[in-house]
Amino acid sequence: MQWVYLFTAIALLIGLLIILIRAVVGPTVYDVILATNAIGTKTIVFVTLLGYISGRPEFIDMAIIYALITFITTVAILKFAEKGRLD
């Protein structure tokens, strides 16, 4: 049954690489922001998967904190890209 987790982790890493390419090549700033947000989401899923595999439920707490940080950062970057300031 461990091969399922390994396959899932490899699929997530391949998805991360594809999204990273989009973040680097993105023609507009919104493409880059969307790709960065997707990288954050895949990282959250990956950390949760690692926590489940290793039997350490505190990884889920770290994933939730990282999700909150990613959300706040994405909103702040979008606001800055739209208005040019954060106030």
C-alpha positions as CSV (number, residue, x, y, z in Angstrom):
1,M,0.0,0.0,0.0
2,Q,3.0,2.3,0.4
3,W,3.3,2.5,-3.4
4,V,0.1,4.5,-3.5
5,Y,1.6,7.2,-1.3
6,L,4.8,7.2,-3.3
7,F,2.8,7.6,-6.6
8,T,0.8,10.4,-5.0
9,A,3.9,12.2,-3.8
10,I,5.5,11.9,-7.3
11,A,2.4,13.2,-9.0
12,L,2.3,16.2,-6.7
13,L,6.0,16.9,-7.4
14,I,5.4,16.7,-11.1
15,G,2.5,19.0,-10.8
16,L,4.6,21.4,-8.8
17,L,7.3,21.5,-11.5
18,I,4.7,22.2,-14.2
19,I,3.2,25.0,-12.1
20,L,6.7,26.4,-11.4
21,I,7.3,26.6,-15.2
22,R,4.1,28.6,-15.5
23,A,5.2,30.9,-12.7
24,V,8.4,31.6,-14.4
25,V,7.0,32.0,-18.0
26,G,3.6,33.6,-17.1
27,P,2.9,36.4,-19.5
28,T,1.0,38.5,-17.0
29,V,1.4,39.2,-13.3
30,Y,-1.9,37.5,-12.6
31,D,-0.7,34.2,-14.1
32,V,2.4,34.4,-11.9
33,I,0.2,35.1,-8.8
34,L,-2.2,32.2,-9.7
35,A,0.8,29.8,-10.2
36,T,2.3,30.9,-6.9
37,N,-1.0,30.3,-5.1
38,A,-1.3,26.9,-6.7
39,I,2.3,26.0,-5.6
40,G,1.2,26.9,-2.1
41,T,-1.9,24.7,-2.3
42,K,0.1,21.8,-3.6
43,T,2.7,22.3,-0.8
44,I,-0.1,22.1,1.7
45,V,-1.4,18.9,0.3
46,F,2.2,17.5,0.2
47,V,2.8,18.4,3.9
48,T,-0.5,16.8,4.9
49,L,0.4,13.7,2.9
50,L,3.8,13.5,4.6
51,G,2.1,13.8,8.0
52,Y,-0.3,11.1,7.2
53,I,2.4,8.7,5.9
54,S,4.7,9.3,8.9
55,G,1.8,9.1,11.4
56,R,2.4,12.6,12.8
57,P,-0.8,14.6,13.0
58,E,1.0,17.8,13.9
59,F,1.9,18.1,10.3
60,I,-1.8,18.9,9.6
61,D,-1.5,21.8,12.0
62,M,1.5,23.1,10.2
63,A,-0.4,22.8,6.9
64,I,-3.3,24.8,8.2
65,I,-1.0,27.6,9.4
66,Y,0.8,27.5,6.0
67,A,-2.6,27.7,4.3
68,L,-3.5,30.9,6.3
69,I,-0.2,32.5,5.5
70,T,-0.5,31.6,1.8
71,F,-4.1,33.1,1.6
72,I,-3.1,36.3,3.3
73,T,0.0,36.7,1.2
74,T,-2.0,36.1,-2.0
75,V,-4.6,38.7,-1.1
76,A,-1.9,41.2,-0.2
77,I,0.0,40.6,-3.5
78,L,-3.2,40.9,-5.6
79,K,-4.1,44.2,-3.8
80,F,-0.6,45.5,-4.4
81,A,-0.7,44.5,-8.1
82,E,-4.1,46.2,-8.5
83,K,-3.6,49.4,-6.6
84,G,0.2,49.8,-6.2
85,R,0.0,50.0,-2.4
86,L,-1.2,48.0,0.5
87,D,-3.2,50.5,2.5
